[in-house]
Amino acid sequence: MANWISKLFSKSAPVVAVLRLDGVISSGGLLGRPGLNLASLAGPIEAAFALKKVKAVALAINSPGGSPVQSALITARIRQLSAEKKIPVFAFAEDVAASGGYWLSLAADEIYADPSSIVGSIGVISAGFGFTGLIDRIGVERRMHTSGERKSFLDPFRPEQPEDVARLLKLQAELHDNFKDEVRARRAGKLKAPEAELFSGEFWSGRQAKSLGLIDGLGDLRSVVRAKFGDKVRLRRVGAKQGWLRRRLGMQGLAGDAANALFSAAEERALWGRYGL
């Protein structure tokens, strides 16, 4: 009898869907791990808001950023469903919610972090390599033919052109403005520092981010959710399903592009490395 009553009570307990947003935000993936993008997350996002008795959706975020487009698309989809279903969203920064990772947290009605989390980096960055000296030393001749004078924009095998840099900076400024507009809209009335400081690309600890108004409070997902919905709340994790072969092999395919994977891994490592991780 006691077991039957326990099961009945459990079924009536409030449910909070937990959606993990873990990794670099990109349109592709790396060695079997799908990147954070709308294509891989559309299903889990829909499922989170469709759970029976769901009272809220919790975003567990651990991301150093990445694609601004995918950051915006994911955030917009979460906000759309939150408004349609009238279900609140809470974000929880783990190690890092910076750059695009912080953009994802803006999908939430309230943002929380650990005191030691890395939060912020509201800016745009573009990095690459120049190989002009290298190909001269090893005697390689660069051959490239284009139709359109801008098709060789920022070619790493030729000297950097001032007009190319100016064009890139203009594009970055536009993307930065989009990011700033999102922060202003979602954190309206909560920001407590000059925009020149908040939008400088700087990042802070969770405790500092709270004092700046970038987050609403300090705390972990389980503790905050229990405080809001009671000790009997059920946390239901929702995630993307993987096929058997991908789970076993942990790779994109039997004939993956090794060179592409190597460069992708280096880029991902650099993104995490910016925050000392």
N, C-alpha and C positions, 0 to 999 in steps of 0.2 A: 504493500500500500504506500509506504513512504517513498519507494522508488518511483511509483506511478505519479504521485503528487509532485515529486521533484522534476520529472520530465514535463509535466503540464505547466509548472511554473516557469521552467526554462523556455518553453515555447512562447510564453507570453512576455518574456523579458525584452526590453528594447534592443535593437540591433544597430551597430555602427559598422559600416563597410570600411575596410582599410585598403587603400590603394597605394602600392609602393611605386614611387618614382625614383628609381635608383640607377645612376650612371650618367653617361654623357648624352646630351640631347643632340640627336643627329638623324638625318633621313635614312641612314643605313644602319648596319650593325657590325659587330666584330666577333669572329670566331664562334658563331652560334648564339651569341647574346644579342638579341634585338636592341637597337638603339631606342632611346626615348623619343618617340615620334607619334603623330596622330594615327598613322596606319597601324602601329602595334598596340596602341592604347585605346582606340575607339571602342573595341569590344569590352575590355575590362571597365572602362568608364561607364558605358551603358549598363553593364551588369551591376556595378556598384549602386547605381541609383534605382535599379529595378528589384533589389532584394526585398523580400517580404518583411514588414515591420521595421524597415530601415528608418532611423531617426536622424542620421547624419552620415556624412562621408568624411573620413579622415585621410589626409594625404601624408604619407611618410616619405619625406623628401631627403635624398642624399645625392646631390648633383652639383658638379662644378660649372655647369652651363653647357653651352654649345650653340646650336642653331637658333637664331632669334625668331625665324619663321615658325619652326616647330614649337618653340616655347609659347608663342602667341596662339598658335592653333590649338594646342592642348589646353591652355588656360581658357580660351574662349569656349571650347566644348564643355568643359566642366562648369563654367559659369552659366551657359545656356541650360544645361540639364538641372542645375541647382535652382534656377529661376522657374523653369517649367514644372518641376516636381515639388517646389517649395521645401527643399531639403537643404539645411545648412551644411557648409563645408568648413573643416578645420585643417590647417596645415601644421606639420611638425617637422622642423629642421633637425636632421641628425648631425652627422659630421659637417656637412656643407650644404648650404642653400644659397649659392652665390651666382651672380650673373644670370644666365638663363634659369638656373636653379631657384634663384629668388623670384624671377618672373613667374615660375610655376606656383610659388607660394601665394602669389597675388590672386590666384583663383579662389582662395579661401576667404571666408568672412572674418576669421580670426587666425593669427599666425603665432605659433609657439616655437621655442627653441630651447636647447640645453644651454646653460650659461657659457659653455665652452664651444658651442657650435660656431661655425664661420658663416656670416650672413652679410649680404650686400653685394659689392662689386657691380654697381649700377653703371655700366659703361659698355663699350664695344671695343673689341680687340681683333686685329688681323696680324698674323705672324707667318713667316715663311723663310726661305733660304735663298741665297744668291750663289750661283755656281760659276760665275764668269772667270774668276781666277783659277778655279780647278780645271776647267776644260782647256784653258790656255796651257797649263802646266803639263797635262797629259796628252796634249796634241789632238783633241777632239774638235772636229769642225761642226758647228751648229748649222743645220739646214732647216729653214722654215719658210713657207710660202703662204700668204694670206690674201684674201679679198676683203678689204675693209681695213682702214688704217688703225682701228682700235682692237683688232682681233688678237694682237700679241700683248695685250694689257698685262703689265707686271710679269713678263716672262722672266723666270729665275735664271735663264741662261744668257741674259744680256744685261748691261748696266741699267740700274734703276733710272727711270725718266721722271723729271720733276712734274710733268703734266699728268703722268700716271698716278703719282703720289697725291697730287692735288685732287684728282678725281676720286681716289679712294677715300681721302679724308672727308670729302663732301658727302659720299655715300654713308660713311660711318656716322657723320653728324645727323643724318636723317634717321638712321636706325636708332641712334641714341635718343633722339627726340621722341620716337615711338615708345621706347622703354620708359622714358621719363613721364610721358603722358599716362601710361598704364599705372605707374606708381602714384602719380598725383590723383588719379581717379579712384583707385582701390584703397589708398591710404589717406583719403581726404579728411582733414581735420585731426589727423593723428601724428603727422610728421612734426618733429620738435627741433629741427636744426636747419640752417640755411641750405637752400638747394645746391649752392656751390660745393658744399661739403658732402651732402648726400649723394649727389650725382657725379662725383669726381672719379668713380671707379674704385674707391677705397672699400675695404671690407673690414668687418668688426666681429668681435665675439658676440655671442647671444646676449650677454648682459649689457654690452654697449649698444647693441641694436635695439634693445628695449628702451634704453634711455633716449635714443634718437627717434623713436616712434616707428621704426621699421617693422617691429613685431609687437604683439599684444601682451605676451607674457612668457614666463620661463616655466618649463615643465615637459614631461615626457607624455607620449600619446596615451598610454594606459591610465596614468594618474589623472590627467585632465579629463579624459572621457568618462571615467568613473565619477569624478566630481560633478560632471554635468548631467549624467544620465543614471547615476546610481551604481552600487556595487554589483548588481546582477546583470549589468549591460553585457551583451555578447558582441565580441569583436569578430567580424567575418572578413577574412582576407580575400581579396579578389585580384586575380592576375591573369596574364596571357597564358594560354595553353601551348605547350610545345609538343611536336611530334616525337614518336619513340626514337627515331634515328638521331634527331638533333639532341635529345636528352642523353643518349648513350655516347655519341661521338663528341658533342660539344663543339661542333664546327658548322660552318655555313654550307658545306657540301663536300663531297669526296674529292673534288678537284678545286679547292679554294685557291684564290689568288694570293700566294704567299707574300709577294712584294707589297700588295695593297694592304694586307693584314699587318705587315710590319710597320708601314708608315702610319696606319690607323692607330696601332698600339702606341707608337711614339707620340702621336698627337694627343691621344687620351691621357697618357702618362704626364704630358706637359700641362694639361688642363688641371689635373689633380695636384701636380707639383706646385702650382702657383699658390696653393693654400697650405703647403707644408705637409701634404699627405701622399 
